[in-house]
Amino acid sequence: MSPRLDPRRLETFRVVALTGQVSAASRLLHLSQPAVTAQVRQLERECGQPLLIRTARGVQVNDAGRALLEYAQRLHQLLEEASLAVAGEEALQGELVLAASTTIASYVVPELLASFVRGHRGLQVRLEVGNTAQVLGWVAEGQVPLGLVEGHARAAHIRLERYLEDELVPVVSSRAPAELLRIRTVEALQRVPLIWREPGSGTRAVLERALRKAGVRRGLQAGDLQMGSTEAIKGAVALGLGVGFLSRWSIQEELASGRLQRLAVPGLTVARAFSWVLPVEAPSGLAGHFLRHARAVTSVGPAW
C-alpha cells in the first residue's frame, strides 16, 4: 500500500521548490531552516526517492520532484478555492494593481478588465506597462502583486504560469518593395531589414531564439530598426521599412484591411505563450480575485 503524503510536508516542498532556497522558504513559511529541511527529507522518504537536487546555490526539482510539484500546486489552488467558497463572495473594494508587457497590455488585458469590472462596480484599476524584464522585476520586488508577460523568462522569487498561446507572425506592408514581398525562405531574412523590439523585450528574446533554431544567424545589421512598442513596429512596417514580427493578437484589423500582409516562411514558426507572473505565494485580495476570474474566462485568442 502506497504511503499517504502529508499535506503540510507537501506544502513545504512546494514553497522550497518554487523559491529554490530553503532559507527563502523558511521565511515564507515562518519555520526554521532545520524544520523545513526535515519536512522535505521526510517527504522524500515517504515518496521513496529524492525530489530535489542540492547545489551550492540552492535546490532544483528533479523529474520526480517536478511531477510532484504539479500536484502540490493543484492542491494549493484547490484549498484556496475551498476557502473562498466557505467565506462567500464579499463586495470588492479598493484598487486593483496589475502589470503587463506592452502587447498584452494593449490586446489582452482590456477585455479581461472589462469583464471583471462589470461584475464589481466601483473598483479602481491601475495597470503598469513595461517590457518583460521590467514586469518580472516589479513582481519580484513586490511593487505589483500580479503580472502578465510574453516570451520565455525566468527570475528569482517569482513563478510563471502559462496562460494563452501566441505566435509572432512575419508581416510586411502590402505596398512594400518587391524584395520584401518575395520573401519565401528563412535564408532571405538574412538579406532584408528587420524591425526588432528593444533589448529586454520578451518578444525580441523569443524571436532571436526562433531565428537561431531556423538557422538564421544574424543580429542587428545595417538597415535594421529597433522599436519600443508594437504600434511603432506596425507603423514602420506599414511604411515599407522592413519585416516585422508581430503577435497574432495585434494584427487582425491590419490583415483584414489589407494594410499588412503575412509572409509565408516555411521552416520558421515563432510560437510563444503569455504567462502570469506570480509571487511564490498566490496573490490575495483584489489581485487574487482577478486572477481567478481571468482563469475562468480564458480566450483561445484570434483565429486565422
Backbone bond lengths (Angstrom), bond angles and torsions (degrees), N, CA, C in turn:
res aa  C-N    CA-C-N  psi(-1)  N-CA   C-N-CA  omega(-1)  CA-C   N-CA-C  phi
1 M - - - 1.470 - - 1.529 109.75 -
2 S 1.328 116.27 130.17 1.462 120.39 -178.21 1.518 110.13 -69.67
3 P 1.337 118.21 141.89 1.467 120.60 179.77 1.521 111.00 -69.41
4 R 1.339 116.30 145.89 1.459 120.82 176.23 1.527 108.51 -81.01
5 L 1.324 115.78 131.36 1.464 119.94 -178.45 1.524 110.03 -80.34
6 D 1.311 115.45 137.67 1.457 121.92 179.10 1.534 109.23 -76.89
7 P 1.353 118.72 119.84 1.468 120.86 -178.02 1.531 113.26 -58.51
8 R 1.339 116.85 -31.90 1.466 118.98 -179.78 1.531 110.71 -69.29
9 R 1.315 116.33 -40.63 1.467 119.72 176.76 1.527 110.32 -67.74
10 L 1.325 115.68 -36.11 1.457 119.51 178.94 1.527 110.74 -63.96
11 E 1.333 116.77 -39.58 1.465 120.56 177.79 1.526 110.86 -67.43
12 T 1.330 117.02 -40.17 1.460 119.93 176.60 1.523 110.63 -61.29
13 F 1.322 116.69 -44.83 1.464 120.74 177.13 1.522 110.97 -59.79
14 R 1.330 117.18 -41.45 1.471 121.02 -179.16 1.523 111.07 -58.88
15 V 1.318 116.19 -46.22 1.464 119.53 -177.69 1.528 110.59 -69.08
16 V 1.332 117.54 -40.03 1.465 120.48 177.22 1.525 110.09 -61.68
17 A 1.329 117.01 -45.13 1.466 121.18 -178.05 1.519 111.47 -63.31
18 L 1.326 117.57 -39.09 1.458 120.99 -177.06 1.524 112.57 -76.24
19 T 1.338 116.77 -35.53 1.465 119.24 180.00 1.522 111.64 -82.77
20 G 1.344 116.49 -28.30 1.456 120.44 -177.99 1.515 113.77 76.96
21 Q 1.340 116.90 8.28 1.463 120.63 -178.34 1.524 109.99 -147.45
22 V 1.328 116.50 132.79 1.462 120.78 177.20 1.525 110.15 -64.69
23 S 1.331 117.05 -38.44 1.466 120.34 -178.29 1.531 111.09 -63.00
24 A 1.326 117.25 -44.18 1.467 120.38 179.13 1.525 110.72 -65.79
25 A 1.336 116.37 -40.33 1.463 119.85 179.09 1.521 111.01 -64.15
26 S 1.328 117.08 -38.64 1.466 119.56 -178.80 1.522 111.21 -63.86
27 R 1.337 116.63 -35.91 1.470 119.43 178.07 1.519 111.19 -67.36
28 L 1.327 116.89 -43.17 1.460 120.71 -178.90 1.524 112.03 -68.24
29 L 1.329 116.15 -34.54 1.458 120.75 -176.79 1.530 113.14 -91.14
30 H 1.341 116.31 -7.16 1.468 121.97 -177.73 1.530 110.50 58.27
31 L 1.333 114.63 44.10 1.455 122.09 176.08 1.523 108.47 -125.62
32 S 1.326 116.57 159.26 1.459 119.75 174.30 1.525 109.54 -73.01
33 Q 1.330 116.21 156.12 1.460 119.19 178.10 1.534 112.40 -60.62
34 P 1.354 119.72 -41.86 1.467 118.65 176.85 1.531 112.40 -60.68
35 A 1.346 117.46 -35.68 1.470 119.99 179.03 1.522 110.92 -66.73
36 V 1.326 116.60 -40.84 1.465 120.17 177.95 1.526 110.37 -63.59
37 T 1.318 116.38 -47.01 1.459 120.77 179.45 1.534 111.05 -59.59
38 A 1.324 116.50 -42.59 1.467 120.65 -178.84 1.523 111.20 -64.63
39 Q 1.343 117.02 -39.35 1.462 119.40 179.98 1.526 111.36 -66.33
40 V 1.319 116.69 -41.51 1.469 119.97 -179.83 1.527 110.22 -65.68
41 R 1.315 117.05 -42.03 1.465 119.80 -179.77 1.526 111.53 -66.56
42 Q 1.322 117.08 -36.27 1.457 119.87 176.44 1.526 110.39 -65.81
43 L 1.330 116.95 -39.76 1.464 120.57 177.00 1.527 110.23 -62.46
44 E 1.332 117.51 -41.24 1.457 120.83 177.72 1.529 110.70 -61.85
45 R 1.330 116.79 -37.91 1.469 119.33 176.95 1.528 110.71 -65.90
46 E 1.340 116.34 -39.78 1.467 119.83 177.71 1.524 111.24 -63.38
47 C 1.334 116.02 -35.66 1.470 120.44 -179.71 1.527 112.11 -81.63
48 G 1.316 116.68 -17.39 1.456 120.30 179.26 1.507 114.72 78.45
49 Q 1.332 117.94 16.59 1.461 120.82 179.61 1.527 110.00 -166.40
50 P 1.334 117.44 159.48 1.468 120.45 176.81 1.525 111.00 -65.32
51 L 1.315 116.32 149.00 1.457 123.01 177.97 1.524 112.22 -116.57
52 L 1.324 116.06 -18.85 1.458 121.35 -175.02 1.523 110.38 -127.94
53 I 1.319 115.12 149.09 1.459 122.23 171.97 1.528 106.87 -103.71
54 R 1.320 117.62 118.78 1.464 121.72 -179.24 1.520 109.73 -85.93
55 T 1.338 116.59 130.82 1.454 122.09 177.20 1.521 108.75 -130.68
56 A 1.321 115.79 173.94 1.466 120.49 179.39 1.525 111.53 -65.51
57 R 1.339 116.83 -25.27 1.462 120.47 -176.84 1.525 112.96 -97.69
58 G 1.325 117.97 -2.25 1.457 119.69 -179.35 1.516 110.84 145.44
59 V 1.325 116.14 -141.23 1.460 120.90 -178.76 1.520 109.85 -133.64
60 Q 1.332 114.93 154.69 1.459 122.58 174.31 1.516 108.11 -135.39
61 V 1.335 116.50 148.12 1.457 118.99 177.27 1.526 109.68 -75.84
62 N 1.341 116.41 142.14 1.461 120.83 170.06 1.525 108.18 -90.10
63 D 1.322 118.01 -169.86 1.468 120.00 -176.83 1.526 111.88 -60.84
64 A 1.335 116.75 -43.55 1.464 119.73 178.96 1.527 110.72 -65.14
65 G 1.329 116.47 -41.27 1.452 120.52 178.79 1.511 112.35 -64.13
66 R 1.337 115.91 -37.83 1.464 120.09 179.25 1.523 110.73 -63.93
67 A 1.325 116.29 -41.03 1.464 120.27 178.67 1.528 110.91 -65.39
68 L 1.336 116.59 -43.27 1.455 120.02 -179.59 1.523 111.48 -68.47
69 L 1.335 117.23 -34.77 1.465 120.66 -179.61 1.517 111.15 -60.40
70 E 1.316 117.35 -37.01 1.467 120.24 179.07 1.529 110.42 -60.38
71 Y 1.332 116.57 -42.55 1.465 119.46 178.32 1.523 111.30 -69.82
72 A 1.314 117.02 -37.32 1.459 120.31 178.18 1.523 111.19 -62.89
73 Q 1.322 116.22 -39.20 1.462 120.62 177.72 1.527 110.83 -64.99
74 R 1.321 116.06 -43.35 1.462 120.18 -179.40 1.526 111.01 -64.50
75 L 1.340 116.96 -40.32 1.456 120.63 178.09 1.526 110.70 -64.50
76 H 1.335 116.82 -42.55 1.455 121.25 179.31 1.529 110.44 -60.18
77 Q 1.332 117.01 -45.09 1.459 120.92 -179.88 1.532 110.98 -65.94
78 L 1.338 116.96 -39.93 1.460 120.68 179.95 1.528 111.06 -62.61
79 L 1.323 116.54 -41.82 1.467 120.11 178.77 1.529 111.50 -65.48
80 E 1.330 116.67 -35.98 1.463 119.79 176.21 1.518 110.98 -63.98
81 E 1.342 115.86 -43.37 1.464 120.29 179.49 1.526 110.72 -64.31
82 A 1.349 116.37 -39.11 1.460 119.98 178.05 1.529 110.89 -62.91
83 S 1.321 116.22 -41.75 1.459 120.57 179.04 1.522 111.09 -61.82
84 L 1.336 116.34 -41.42 1.460 121.03 179.35 1.521 110.89 -65.71
85 A 1.338 116.46 -41.11 1.462 120.37 -178.97 1.519 111.40 -63.95
86 V 1.325 116.98 -40.31 1.464 121.04 179.80 1.521 110.74 -68.48
87 A 1.348 115.73 -38.83 1.467 119.87 -177.72 1.512 112.28 -71.06
88 G 1.349 116.11 -25.47 1.452 119.65 -177.34 1.515 111.35 85.63
89 E 1.300 116.80 166.35 1.466 123.07 -177.16 1.519 109.87 -86.00
90 E 1.301 117.22 107.41 1.449 120.48 -179.10 1.532 109.88 -89.77
91 A 1.321 115.21 160.78 1.459 119.49 175.69 1.518 109.02 -69.99
92 L 1.316 116.45 130.84 1.457 120.82 -177.22 1.519 110.07 -91.95
93 Q 1.319 115.24 135.51 1.455 121.08 -179.51 1.521 109.22 -138.86
94 G 1.333 115.22 160.09 1.455 119.74 174.81 1.516 112.37 105.96
95 E 1.348 114.85 -158.71 1.458 121.71 -175.68 1.526 110.22 -113.46
96 L 1.310 116.55 125.46 1.460 122.66 173.73 1.523 107.81 -87.54
97 V 1.328 116.71 121.99 1.467 121.46 -178.56 1.521 108.41 -114.39
98 L 1.324 116.01 127.21 1.464 122.71 179.95 1.512 108.87 -134.95
99 A 1.343 115.13 162.18 1.464 120.96 171.19 1.518 107.86 -132.29
100 A 1.312 116.69 146.56 1.466 120.47 179.44 1.519 109.18 -151.39
101 S 1.327 115.39 148.82 1.460 119.57 172.79 1.531 108.47 -74.10
102 T 1.319 116.32 164.62 1.464 120.68 -160.37 1.532 114.62 -62.48
103 T 1.320 117.73 -45.06 1.466 119.15 -179.01 1.515 111.09 -62.55
104 I 1.332 116.32 -45.20 1.457 120.77 -179.08 1.524 110.48 -65.28
105 A 1.343 116.57 -40.02 1.458 120.37 -179.82 1.522 111.50 -61.37
106 S 1.325 116.85 -32.23 1.467 120.82 -177.46 1.522 113.11 -85.52
107 Y 1.348 118.04 -35.76 1.464 120.01 -166.98 1.518 115.42 -119.93
108 V 1.324 119.24 -9.18 1.465 121.03 -179.14 1.528 111.11 -119.38
109 V 1.321 117.06 -50.02 1.456 120.98 -173.30 1.534 113.43 -62.42
110 P 1.340 120.45 -41.64 1.468 118.17 -177.04 1.532 114.16 -55.89
111 E 1.318 117.41 -42.05 1.465 119.76 179.25 1.523 111.38 -66.13
112 L 1.342 116.69 -39.50 1.462 120.20 177.40 1.528 110.96 -63.09
113 L 1.324 115.68 -44.56 1.459 119.16 179.97 1.524 111.29 -64.29
114 A 1.331 116.57 -39.90 1.469 120.09 -179.05 1.519 110.83 -60.29
115 S 1.340 116.27 -44.90 1.466 119.24 -178.77 1.527 111.22 -70.28
116 F 1.329 117.17 -29.36 1.472 120.36 -179.06 1.520 111.26 -75.44
117 V 1.317 117.25 -48.00 1.473 119.02 -174.61 1.526 111.63 -73.02
118 R 1.332 117.82 -20.98 1.468 118.69 175.22 1.529 111.39 -59.53
119 G 1.340 114.83 -34.20 1.459 118.72 179.56 1.511 114.21 -90.76
120 H 1.339 116.63 -5.93 1.472 120.17 -177.45 1.529 108.31 -139.69
121 R 1.322 115.19 74.99 1.455 120.45 -178.22 1.521 111.25 -65.37
122 G 1.311 115.79 146.87 1.451 120.12 175.10 1.514 115.05 94.53
123 L 1.335 117.56 -5.15 1.465 119.99 178.19 1.519 110.70 -74.11
124 Q 1.318 115.07 149.09 1.464 120.81 168.19 1.527 108.10 -97.49
125 V 1.326 116.71 147.63 1.464 121.37 -178.95 1.521 109.12 -132.30
126 R 1.339 115.43 132.53 1.473 120.47 174.02 1.527 108.09 -127.00
127 L 1.323 116.56 120.79 1.461 122.40 -179.95 1.522 108.95 -111.60
128 E 1.333 116.55 115.69 1.459 121.90 175.81 1.533 108.18 -90.44
129 V 1.322 117.58 131.71 1.465 122.16 -176.03 1.528 109.73 -118.14
130 G 1.319 116.21 130.11 1.459 121.88 177.31 1.508 109.69 -157.02
131 N 1.327 117.33 -174.81 1.459 118.40 174.52 1.530 109.04 -81.78
132 T 1.328 116.01 176.48 1.459 120.10 -174.72 1.524 112.16 -57.24
133 A 1.335 116.91 -45.59 1.459 120.30 -178.52 1.527 111.36 -60.08
134 Q 1.319 116.79 -39.56 1.466 120.03 -179.89 1.520 111.44 -66.89
135 V 1.332 116.96 -43.76 1.470 120.01 -178.92 1.527 110.60 -63.87
136 L 1.338 116.89 -42.23 1.461 120.03 177.03 1.522 110.46 -58.06
137 G 1.318 116.49 -43.55 1.461 120.71 -179.64 1.518 112.39 -65.29
138 W 1.320 117.64 -42.06 1.463 120.86 -179.39 1.526 111.47 -61.32
139 V 1.340 116.28 -42.92 1.470 118.88 -179.81 1.527 110.24 -70.87
140 A 1.339 116.49 -43.36 1.471 120.09 -179.58 1.525 111.61 -60.11
141 E 1.333 116.55 -35.93 1.467 121.18 -178.36 1.529 113.42 -86.16
142 G 1.345 116.71 -2.59 1.453 120.21 178.75 1.516 114.73 80.22
143 Q 1.353 118.00 12.48 1.455 120.33 179.48 1.524 111.66 -73.13
144 V 1.326 116.90 -32.03 1.470 122.18 173.98 1.529 107.26 -133.86
145 P 1.334 118.01 149.97 1.464 119.75 -175.18 1.517 114.62 -87.13
146 L 1.332 117.64 -12.59 1.459 120.05 -170.97 1.518 109.41 -157.85
147 G 1.340 117.05 138.40 1.458 120.39 179.12 1.511 111.84 -140.53
148 L 1.321 115.05 166.33 1.462 123.04 173.73 1.522 108.22 -132.37
149 V 1.333 116.88 129.41 1.467 120.29 -179.01 1.517 110.31 -134.93
150 E 1.322 113.90 163.90 1.452 121.60 175.67 1.522 109.02 -109.61
151 G 1.306 116.16 151.86 1.455 119.22 173.14 1.508 113.09 95.02
152 H 1.351 113.99 -179.39 1.462 121.63 178.64 1.514 107.81 -94.71
153 A 1.313 116.89 124.58 1.458 119.11 -177.16 1.522 109.92 -151.38
154 R 1.313 115.17 152.48 1.457 121.69 175.64 1.525 108.01 -140.52
155 A 1.294 116.34 147.55 1.466 120.69 175.26 1.510 108.09 -158.84
156 A 1.321 115.08 156.26 1.458 119.95 179.71 1.525 110.46 -70.78
157 H 1.328 115.92 150.12 1.460 124.05 171.94 1.531 113.80 68.49
158 I 1.322 118.15 17.69 1.459 121.50 174.63 1.521 108.40 -137.45
159 R 1.322 115.20 168.92 1.458 120.82 170.05 1.518 108.79 -137.17
160 L 1.318 116.31 152.56 1.456 121.99 -179.03 1.520 109.67 -110.24
161 E 1.316 116.05 139.43 1.456 122.24 178.68 1.530 108.38 -125.89
162 R 1.320 116.63 116.08 1.469 121.37 -177.88 1.529 109.98 -58.74
163 Y 1.328 116.70 137.00 1.461 120.81 -174.68 1.527 112.68 -125.07
164 L 1.322 118.03 -61.19 1.465 122.14 -176.91 1.520 110.68 -130.07
165 E 1.315 116.05 149.40 1.459 120.85 176.92 1.531 109.67 -89.61
166 D 1.313 115.61 146.82 1.459 121.20 -179.95 1.519 109.38 -145.75
167 E 1.304 115.95 168.16 1.463 122.11 174.91 1.519 108.19 -145.75
168 L 1.322 116.80 137.28 1.458 121.47 172.78 1.521 107.94 -89.03
169 V 1.315 115.71 123.67 1.461 121.89 -171.39 1.534 109.78 -109.07
170 P 1.344 118.53 130.37 1.467 119.77 175.63 1.530 110.46 -73.83
171 V 1.325 116.19 126.32 1.464 120.88 -178.05 1.520 110.11 -135.03
172 V 1.342 114.24 153.60 1.465 121.98 174.24 1.518 107.97 -136.23
173 S 1.310 115.53 167.01 1.458 119.91 173.59 1.518 109.70 -68.97
174 S 1.313 116.14 143.56 1.471 119.86 176.30 1.524 111.31 -64.77
175 R 1.330 116.34 -16.69 1.475 120.83 177.93 1.526 111.50 -111.22
176 A 1.318 115.47 24.12 1.472 120.58 -178.67 1.521 110.90 -69.93
177 P 1.341 117.65 161.44 1.460 120.64 174.28 1.526 111.19 -55.87
178 A 1.315 116.26 153.78 1.462 121.96 -174.74 1.524 112.49 -57.52
179 E 1.361 117.31 -34.86 1.467 119.22 -177.96 1.523 112.10 -62.77
180 L 1.327 115.89 -27.74 1.464 119.18 177.33 1.525 111.43 -81.51
181 L 1.310 117.00 -41.04 1.454 120.30 -178.50 1.523 112.28 -68.19
182 R 1.333 116.77 -22.57 1.473 120.17 -177.14 1.529 113.26 -91.06
183 I 1.329 118.53 3.18 1.466 120.50 -179.07 1.524 109.98 -63.52
184 R 1.340 116.11 123.80 1.460 121.45 179.91 1.528 112.63 -134.11
185 T 1.333 117.86 -4.39 1.461 121.41 -177.03 1.522 109.84 -134.96
186 V 1.328 115.16 158.95 1.462 118.61 177.19 1.524 110.70 -67.24
187 E 1.341 116.40 -30.74 1.471 119.56 179.63 1.519 111.14 -61.36
188 A 1.325 117.27 -33.65 1.463 120.86 -178.51 1.528 111.66 -64.88
189 L 1.315 116.92 -23.31 1.464 119.81 179.13 1.525 112.29 -69.19
190 Q 1.332 116.55 -15.72 1.469 120.12 176.92 1.518 111.43 -69.91
191 R 1.337 116.58 -23.56 1.476 120.13 -167.95 1.527 114.02 -109.68
192 V 1.322 117.87 3.05 1.468 119.88 -177.30 1.524 109.78 -123.30
193 P 1.324 116.79 157.24 1.472 119.26 178.34 1.524 111.32 -66.97
194 L 1.326 116.20 136.87 1.456 122.19 173.38 1.524 108.96 -111.46
195 I 1.314 115.22 150.00 1.458 120.98 179.08 1.520 107.26 -112.42
196 W 1.335 116.11 112.14 1.453 122.97 -171.59 1.519 111.10 -102.58
197 R 1.335 115.62 157.48 1.447 120.51 163.97 1.523 109.05 -78.52
198 E 1.337 115.79 168.15 1.461 120.85 -176.00 1.523 110.87 -72.92
199 P 1.353 118.18 156.92 1.468 120.98 173.43 1.525 110.99 -56.19
200 G 1.338 116.64 139.77 1.459 121.66 -176.47 1.508 113.13 97.13
201 S 1.348 115.69 -14.44 1.459 120.05 178.83 1.525 110.20 -76.32
202 G 1.349 116.91 137.22 1.454 120.81 175.15 1.514 111.55 -63.24
203 T 1.328 116.65 -36.24 1.461 121.04 177.75 1.514 110.85 -58.57
204 R 1.307 116.58 -44.99 1.458 120.12 -178.75 1.525 111.46 -66.00
205 A 1.318 117.47 -43.14 1.461 120.41 -179.42 1.525 111.52 -61.10
206 V 1.327 116.82 -42.81 1.466 120.48 179.48 1.523 110.61 -65.89
207 L 1.324 117.14 -42.33 1.460 120.61 -179.70 1.523 111.31 -64.06
208 E 1.319 117.49 -45.07 1.469 120.46 179.40 1.521 110.77 -59.43
209 R 1.325 116.57 -41.16 1.461 120.65 -179.62 1.535 110.46 -65.73
210 A 1.332 117.48 -43.24 1.456 121.25 -178.79 1.526 111.57 -66.99
211 L 1.329 117.29 -38.63 1.465 120.47 178.78 1.527 110.72 -65.06
212 R 1.329 116.84 -42.78 1.462 119.60 177.71 1.526 110.81 -60.78
213 K 1.330 116.21 -42.84 1.461 120.77 -179.85 1.521 111.20 -62.79
214 A 1.337 117.24 -32.71 1.464 121.72 179.86 1.526 112.39 -84.70
215 G 1.346 116.67 -1.20 1.464 120.21 177.74 1.504 114.94 92.65
216 V 1.331 117.83 9.75 1.466 121.16 178.80 1.524 107.84 -91.59
217 R 1.327 116.14 102.29 1.467 121.50 -177.81 1.519 109.01 -99.26
218 R 1.303 115.53 85.07 1.457 119.16 179.05 1.521 109.42 -149.37
219 G 1.314 113.27 143.88 1.448 119.95 170.62 1.506 108.12 -109.90
220 L 1.312 116.57 -151.20 1.458 119.29 175.79 1.517 109.93 -65.15
221 Q 1.311 116.32 138.45 1.462 120.61 177.16 1.515 109.28 -143.30
222 A 1.307 116.28 173.53 1.458 121.35 -176.59 1.524 110.14 -54.60
223 G 1.321 115.90 132.23 1.455 121.16 179.55 1.515 114.07 96.75
224 D 1.326 118.10 -18.79 1.460 120.93 179.20 1.536 110.80 -72.19
225 L 1.319 115.27 157.02 1.458 121.50 175.97 1.524 109.00 -126.62
226 Q 1.334 117.03 152.32 1.454 123.80 172.36 1.526 108.08 -120.79
227 M 1.335 116.05 127.77 1.452 121.53 -175.98 1.524 109.76 -125.63
228 G 1.323 116.13 146.84 1.454 120.60 -174.76 1.506 115.51 -92.17
229 S 1.341 118.79 5.97 1.457 119.59 179.80 1.519 110.18 -157.55
230 T 1.331 114.84 160.65 1.464 120.68 176.14 1.520 111.02 -60.58
231 E 1.328 117.11 -43.37 1.462 120.07 -177.77 1.520 111.58 -63.94
232 A 1.333 116.96 -36.06 1.459 119.51 177.65 1.526 111.10 -65.74
233 I 1.327 116.48 -40.11 1.466 119.72 177.33 1.517 110.07 -64.33
234 K 1.322 117.33 -43.60 1.468 120.38 177.44 1.529 111.07 -55.10
235 G 1.329 115.81 -45.84 1.456 119.39 -178.74 1.513 112.31 -62.97
236 A 1.338 116.78 -42.60 1.460 120.52 179.63 1.529 111.33 -66.02
237 V 1.331 116.25 -41.31 1.466 119.98 177.79 1.524 110.05 -62.98
238 A 1.328 117.32 -44.63 1.466 121.06 -178.64 1.521 112.25 -60.29
239 L 1.334 116.74 -27.68 1.460 121.12 178.36 1.527 112.53 -85.33
240 G 1.334 116.83 2.29 1.463 120.33 177.51 1.508 114.71 78.11
241 L 1.354 117.27 24.17 1.464 120.28 -175.38 1.516 114.06 -84.28
242 G 1.325 118.11 -7.41 1.458 119.87 178.82 1.509 112.25 160.25
243 V 1.318 115.11 -170.96 1.470 122.94 177.63 1.520 108.66 -93.38
244 G 1.306 116.19 128.35 1.450 120.96 175.72 1.515 110.49 -112.15
245 F 1.329 116.73 150.52 1.462 122.11 175.33 1.525 107.06 -113.52
246 L 1.331 115.46 112.54 1.452 120.68 -173.17 1.525 111.26 -124.80
247 S 1.322 115.51 149.31 1.458 121.24 178.04 1.522 110.36 -59.73
248 R 1.321 115.37 139.43 1.461 118.85 177.43 1.522 111.53 -63.60
249 W 1.352 117.18 -21.79 1.457 120.22 175.84 1.531 111.85 -67.82
250 S 1.331 116.58 -23.16 1.467 119.63 -167.73 1.518 114.80 -101.13
251 I 1.328 118.69 -5.15 1.472 119.33 -170.04 1.523 113.64 -123.55
252 Q 1.312 117.80 15.87 1.468 119.26 -177.86 1.527 112.73 -61.11
253 E 1.307 117.30 -45.52 1.467 120.06 -178.53 1.525 111.03 -66.77
254 E 1.326 116.87 -40.47 1.472 120.32 -178.13 1.525 112.02 -67.08
255 L 1.330 116.61 -38.09 1.467 119.25 177.38 1.523 110.57 -69.37
256 A 1.328 116.85 -40.98 1.462 120.71 -178.85 1.529 111.72 -64.87
257 S 1.328 116.13 -36.88 1.470 120.05 -179.38 1.518 112.82 -81.11
258 G 1.332 117.31 -13.65 1.454 120.65 -177.68 1.513 113.97 85.99
259 R 1.327 116.96 3.71 1.459 119.45 -179.85 1.525 110.72 -65.75
260 L 1.328 116.21 -39.60 1.456 121.51 176.57 1.525 109.68 -116.59
261 Q 1.315 115.14 156.00 1.463 121.85 -179.21 1.520 109.10 -128.80
262 R 1.313 115.68 131.39 1.464 120.22 179.24 1.526 109.82 -79.41
263 L 1.339 116.12 135.54 1.458 120.93 176.44 1.522 109.60 -91.57
264 A 1.329 115.49 135.33 1.462 120.99 173.34 1.520 108.18 -92.50
265 V 1.327 116.48 109.89 1.464 121.60 -177.24 1.528 107.99 -122.71
266 P 1.330 118.19 92.54 1.471 120.04 -179.82 1.530 111.64 -57.13
267 G 1.318 115.07 140.88 1.461 119.82 178.81 1.504 114.55 88.75
268 L 1.325 117.52 -1.24 1.459 120.47 179.96 1.526 109.47 -126.75
269 T 1.308 116.39 111.26 1.463 122.60 173.30 1.520 107.47 -126.61
270 V 1.321 115.52 125.80 1.465 120.17 -177.92 1.535 107.64 -112.62
271 A 1.324 114.87 77.04 1.463 120.48 179.95 1.519 110.24 -87.07
272 R 1.298 115.80 148.40 1.457 121.26 176.37 1.523 108.44 -156.55
273 A 1.301 115.98 177.84 1.458 121.08 177.38 1.514 109.51 -130.66
274 F 1.308 115.83 150.94 1.455 121.60 166.56 1.524 106.44 -90.38
275 S 1.322 116.80 133.44 1.461 120.49 -174.68 1.524 111.46 -130.40
276 W 1.334 114.37 144.88 1.459 119.65 170.64 1.521 109.37 -71.83
277 V 1.302 115.92 139.96 1.463 122.08 171.36 1.517 106.49 -104.68
278 L 1.334 115.99 117.88 1.458 121.12 -173.09 1.524 110.20 -124.72
279 P 1.320 116.96 146.40 1.466 118.79 168.15 1.520 109.04 -68.29
280 V 1.306 116.85 167.26 1.468 120.00 -178.29 1.527 110.50 -56.95
281 E 1.319 116.41 -45.07 1.453 120.06 174.89 1.521 108.85 -86.94
282 A 1.327 117.14 135.60 1.465 121.05 -176.61 1.528 110.42 -56.63
283 P 1.335 117.96 139.84 1.461 119.88 179.97 1.524 111.05 -62.91
284 S 1.303 116.00 144.36 1.461 121.60 179.83 1.520 108.83 -112.54
285 G 1.313 116.47 -173.55 1.453 120.80 176.37 1.512 112.60 62.13
286 L 1.328 115.45 -145.86 1.460 120.43 -177.56 1.528 112.08 -60.65
287 A 1.337 116.75 -39.72 1.466 119.69 -179.96 1.525 110.69 -62.43
288 G 1.322 117.09 -40.63 1.456 120.71 177.61 1.522 111.93 -64.10
289 H 1.317 117.19 -42.34 1.471 121.00 177.00 1.519 110.87 -61.87
290 F 1.330 115.90 -44.97 1.462 119.25 -179.16 1.527 111.29 -63.38
291 L 1.335 117.28 -41.10 1.459 121.06 179.31 1.520 110.74 -61.34
292 R 1.312 117.97 -44.88 1.464 120.68 178.59 1.523 110.80 -62.70
293 H 1.331 116.80 -40.30 1.467 120.66 177.52 1.526 110.82 -62.10
294 A 1.338 117.10 -45.80 1.458 121.19 -177.89 1.528 111.37 -63.15
295 R 1.320 116.92 -40.47 1.464 119.87 177.88 1.526 111.08 -61.50
296 A 1.330 115.83 -34.53 1.458 120.05 -176.27 1.520 113.06 -77.40
297 V 1.338 117.72 -24.61 1.469 120.06 -176.28 1.527 111.94 -112.35
298 T 1.322 117.39 21.62 1.461 120.84 -177.46 1.513 111.45 -50.71
299 S 1.319 116.15 130.64 1.465 122.63 175.09 1.512 110.12 -96.21
300 V 1.329 117.06 150.58 1.467 120.52 176.34 1.507 110.56 -80.31
301 G 1.341 116.84 -9.68 1.450 119.22 177.37 1.506 112.82 91.61
302 P 1.325 117.24 177.36 1.467 121.99 -177.09 1.503 111.51 -67.88
303 A 1.299 116.74 143.02 1.470 122.02 177.26 1.529 109.40 -98.96
304 W 1.334 114.20 154.56 1.466 118.56 177.37 1.517 109.21 -84.97
